[in-house]
Amino acid sequence: MKRILTLFLIVTLALPLFAFDFFFDEEAPTTTRNVSFTMDSGVQAFFNDGELSPYANLTLKAEQDGAKYRAFAEVSYDSTLQSLEAQEISLSLFLGPVTLKAGLMRHSWGTADTAHVVDIVNGRDLRKGIVDDLELMKRPDWMLTLSTYGENSAFDMVVKPGFRSLNLAEDTGRFSMVDMFNGSIKYLYTPSPGDPDFDFNAFTVDSENTLTLAYVSGGARYRFMFDPVNVGFMYYNGFFQEPGLFLDYNLADPTNPTLKSFALKLTYTHYHFIGIESSYFFSPFTLAVEGGMFLSEDKDGTDYSKYNSKLVYLAELSYTNPNNSFFLAFNYQGQIVLNYLPFVMSDPDLLASFNKVPYQNNFTLAMEYPFMREKMKVRVAGTYQLESLGYMALGSLTYDLDDAVEVFAKATVYGTFDESRMGLYNTWKENSQIQVGVRAWF
């Protein structure tokens, strides 16, 4: 109850900050304010134990709109993560054809619907695994953006004074990456006769502070649109959201010289990214293509605490029925790491790879079908990771009781066809779950 009251208090106290009318006195009659509340609650159970547990996700939004500005704040509480977090706190100024926006927010690039390889401005949030909303899997960042639109073109630019890295479960347990790290080390390291054993559960981690001016990042995208083709080019100067690491071996027990542990320092790799996005609409189909190259600061691939340069690419074919909004998409996503050396245990490219190969191939199939005059929707999606033989499947059924209330049931399944191979879905196979709940808007 205290957290819910705090949620209301934060946004209520923020409302006076939205009083920008004194900047635009002549526009005061057009000013509108709105406060809304969303509640998503129900029960969930993981397949491996079957224990039902209640959960609640609460979101409070407040906005004020004027003719020349928009102020917005969104705060959410997640009972599963036991966290109260700001999802967005932003101010937008409309200066003719130019929009300036500053604050804590998300900024999206890319043309595909089911996955992206060029949407790199925000880091990912994997604390709850894979969910059916790409925006919810992105961490908000403090940034300044500029956007402008022409008749057949658009330009946007973003600058960040620091960056927030990949957001992961911090300890062992649900959706943790610690187990995957340990498993990767064990999988990659083959001790020679007489080598000491390793205590894989005893290591210390020291991370760099990335919310400083030393980690300033930013870029720009230019798009031009000639129906039915849209093409965009982009450049970004930033840091890989996944950390690399310095790896030192320390004696875990001075009285036992045959037992060692890891001492780690997380470090982040600087890169330049050059990318392209495009979509071609030929009713009722859309072909989307994304691709680019990350040029790492470790050009030769010889610094084993840094990520190497890599190529990323994606193609998606989707179909939308104009009569009933039925949607179907097939997405292929891949990457190739350059200057790959599968011999150094601490190389982050090696730890992130599958079966010591410098490439990845992922296939996703997604479908949404509305019926009963769109009061009920079925959504199904599945991903297959070729190198690890891992898979993930999402399914959901929602029914609108009225314009402000819906009930839903959803399930997520992780697994692998070969448990000897390392991969994210293999690591998360105990996290398959089902949820039943209600979502309401006020």
LINRANOR-V588410 format. One record per residue. N is the residue number from 1. RES is the residue in one letter. SS is DSSP state (A for helix, B for strand, O for the rest). OMEGA is omega as a letter, one per 30 degrees, with the letter a starting at -180 (* if undefined). Layout:
# LINRANOR-V588410
n/res/ss/omega
N/RES/SS/OMEGA
N/RES/SS/OMEGA
This chain:
# LINRANOR-V588410
n/res/ss/omega
1/M/O/l
2/K/A/a
3/R/A/l
4/I/A/l
5/L/A/l
6/T/A/l
7/L/A/l
8/F/A/a
9/L/A/a
10/I/A/a
11/V/A/l
12/T/A/l
13/L/A/l
14/A/A/a
15/L/A/l
16/P/A/l
17/L/A/a
18/F/A/a
19/A/O/a
20/F/O/a
21/D/A/a
22/F/A/l
23/F/A/a
24/F/O/a
25/D/A/a
26/E/A/a
27/E/A/a
28/A/A/a
29/P/A/a
30/T/A/a
31/T/O/l
32/T/B/l
33/R/B/a
34/N/B/l
35/V/B/a
36/S/B/a
37/F/B/l
38/T/B/l
39/M/B/l
40/D/B/a
41/S/B/a
42/G/B/l
43/V/B/l
44/Q/B/l
45/A/B/l
46/F/B/a
47/F/O/a
48/N/O/l
49/D/O/l
50/G/O/a
51/E/O/l
52/L/O/l
53/S/B/l
54/P/B/l
55/Y/B/l
56/A/B/l
57/N/B/a
58/L/B/a
59/T/B/l
60/L/B/a
61/K/B/l
62/A/B/l
63/E/B/l
64/Q/B/a
65/D/B/l
66/G/O/a
67/A/O/a
68/K/O/a
69/Y/B/l
70/R/B/l
71/A/B/a
72/F/B/l
73/A/B/l
74/E/B/l
75/V/B/a
76/S/B/l
77/Y/B/a
78/D/B/a
79/S/O/l
80/T/O/l
81/L/O/a
82/Q/O/a
83/S/B/l
84/L/B/a
85/E/B/l
86/A/B/l
87/Q/B/l
88/E/B/l
89/I/B/a
90/S/B/l
91/L/B/l
92/S/B/l
93/L/B/a
94/F/B/a
95/L/B/a
96/G/O/a
97/P/O/a
98/V/B/l
99/T/B/l
100/L/B/a
101/K/B/a
102/A/B/l
103/G/B/l
104/L/B/a
105/M/B/l
106/R/O/a
107/H/O/a
108/S/O/l
109/W/O/l
110/G/O/a
111/T/O/a
112/A/O/a
113/D/O/a
114/T/O/l
115/A/O/a
116/H/O/l
117/V/O/a
118/V/O/l
119/D/O/a
120/I/O/a
121/V/O/l
122/N/O/l
123/G/O/a
124/R/B/l
125/D/B/a
126/L/O/a
127/R/O/l
128/K/O/l
129/G/O/l
130/I/O/l
131/V/O/a
132/D/O/l
133/D/O/a
134/L/O/a
135/E/A/l
136/L/A/l
137/M/A/l
138/K/B/l
139/R/O/l
140/P/O/a
141/D/B/l
142/W/B/a
143/M/B/l
144/L/B/l
145/T/B/l
146/L/B/a
147/S/B/l
148/T/B/a
149/Y/B/l
150/G/O/a
151/E/O/a
152/N/O/a
153/S/B/l
154/A/B/l
155/F/B/l
156/D/B/a
157/M/B/a
158/V/B/l
159/V/B/l
160/K/B/a
161/P/O/l
162/G/O/l
163/F/O/l
164/R/O/a
165/S/O/l
166/L/O/a
167/N/B/a
168/L/O/l
169/A/B/a
170/E/O/a
171/D/O/l
172/T/O/a
173/G/O/a
174/R/O/l
175/F/O/l
176/S/B/l
177/M/O/a
178/V/A/l
179/D/A/l
180/M/A/l
181/F/A/l
182/N/A/a
183/G/A/l
184/S/A/l
185/I/A/a
186/K/A/a
187/Y/A/a
188/L/A/a
189/Y/O/l
190/T/O/a
191/P/O/l
192/S/O/l
193/P/O/l
194/G/O/l
195/D/O/l
196/P/O/l
197/D/B/a
198/F/B/l
199/D/B/a
200/F/B/a
201/N/B/a
202/A/B/l
203/F/B/l
204/T/B/a
205/V/B/l
206/D/B/a
207/S/B/l
208/E/O/l
209/N/O/a
210/T/O/l
211/L/O/l
212/T/O/l
213/L/A/l
214/A/A/a
215/Y/A/l
216/V/O/l
217/S/B/l
218/G/B/a
219/G/B/a
220/A/B/l
221/R/B/l
222/Y/B/a
223/R/B/l
224/F/B/a
225/M/B/l
226/F/B/a
227/D/O/g
228/P/O/a
229/V/B/l
230/N/B/l
231/V/B/l
232/G/B/l
233/F/B/a
234/M/B/l
235/Y/B/l
236/Y/B/l
237/N/B/a
238/G/B/a
239/F/B/l
240/F/O/a
241/Q/O/l
242/E/O/a
243/P/O/l
244/G/B/a
245/L/B/l
246/F/B/a
247/L/B/l
248/D/B/l
249/Y/B/l
250/N/B/l
251/L/B/l
252/A/O/a
253/D/O/a
254/P/O/a
255/T/O/a
256/N/O/a
257/P/O/l
258/T/O/a
259/L/B/a
260/K/B/l
261/S/B/a
262/F/B/l
263/A/B/a
264/L/B/l
265/K/B/a
266/L/B/l
267/T/B/a
268/Y/O/a
269/T/O/l
270/H/B/l
271/Y/B/l
272/H/B/a
273/F/B/l
274/I/B/a
275/G/B/l
276/I/B/l
277/E/B/a
278/S/B/l
279/S/B/a
280/Y/B/a
281/F/B/l
282/F/B/a
283/S/O/g
284/P/O/a
285/F/B/l
286/T/B/l
287/L/B/l
288/A/B/l
289/V/B/l
290/E/B/l
291/G/B/l
292/G/B/l
293/M/B/l
294/F/B/l
295/L/B/a
296/S/B/l
297/E/O/l
298/D/O/a
299/K/O/a
300/D/O/a
301/G/O/a
302/T/O/l
303/D/O/a
304/Y/O/l
305/S/O/a
306/K/O/l
307/Y/O/l
308/N/O/l
309/S/O/l
310/K/B/l
311/L/B/l
312/V/B/a
313/Y/B/a
314/L/B/l
315/A/B/a
316/E/B/l
317/L/B/a
318/S/B/a
319/Y/B/l
320/T/B/l
321/N/O/a
322/P/O/a
323/N/O/a
324/N/O/l
325/S/O/l
326/F/O/a
327/F/B/l
328/L/B/a
329/A/B/l
330/F/B/a
331/N/B/l
332/Y/B/a
333/Q/B/a
334/G/B/l
335/Q/B/l
336/I/B/l
337/V/B/a
338/L/O/l
339/N/O/a
340/Y/O/l
341/L/O/a
342/P/O/a
343/F/O/a
344/V/O/a
345/M/O/a
346/S/O/l
347/D/O/a
348/P/A/l
349/D/A/l
350/L/A/a
351/L/A/a
352/A/O/a
353/S/O/l
354/F/B/l
355/N/O/l
356/K/O/l
357/V/B/a
358/P/O/a
359/Y/B/l
360/Q/B/l
361/N/B/a
362/N/B/a
363/F/B/a
364/T/B/l
365/L/B/a
366/A/B/a
367/M/B/l
368/E/B/a
369/Y/B/l
370/P/B/l
371/F/B/a
372/M/O/a
373/R/O/l
374/E/O/l
375/K/O/l
376/M/B/l
377/K/B/l
378/V/B/l
379/R/B/l
380/V/B/l
381/A/B/l
382/G/B/l
383/T/B/l
384/Y/B/l
385/Q/B/a
386/L/O/a
387/E/O/l
388/S/O/a
389/L/O/l
390/G/B/a
391/Y/B/l
392/M/B/l
393/A/B/l
394/L/B/l
395/G/B/l
396/S/B/l
397/L/B/l
398/T/B/l
399/Y/B/a
400/D/B/l
401/L/B/l
402/D/B/a
403/D/O/a
404/A/O/a
405/V/B/l
406/E/B/l
407/V/B/a
408/F/B/l
409/A/B/a
410/K/B/l
411/A/B/l
412/T/B/a
413/V/B/l
414/Y/B/l
415/G/B/l
416/T/B/l
417/F/O/l
418/D/O/a
419/E/O/l
420/S/O/l
421/R/O/a
422/M/O/l
423/G/O/a
424/L/A/a
425/Y/A/l
426/N/A/l
427/T/A/a
428/W/O/a
429/K/A/l
430/E/A/a
431/N/A/l
432/S/O/a
433/Q/B/l
434/I/B/l
435/Q/B/l
436/V/B/a
437/G/B/a
438/V/B/l
439/R/B/a
440/A/B/l
441/W/B/l
442/F/O/*
